[in-house]
């Protein structure tokens, strides 16, 4: 992979600061719920299971960013199954371009 982009500790979506949590306690919570990641619009937080494979972590980060976009700009108007399809498609294109989001 030529272009590894570190996942930041925070990102802005529509002027709102979203923290990005990949702590061990978050990993345990997500595993307990069977989730790779979560986006909480109320608390402006993205939580990621950092124990995933590099490819899965990158796709999950893209997915949760799209969740934040949907929350901020679409009033959560993008159906989750559509959002998942968009995230997977975008991930595939970025992988082909040799761009991956990493821990």
Protein Blocks (a to p, Z undefined) as FASTA:
>chain_A
ZZdcdddfbdceehiacdddfbfklmmmmmmnopabdcdfklopacddfkbcfklmmmmm
mmmmmmmmmmmmnoopacfklmmmmmmmmmmmmmmnopacdZZ
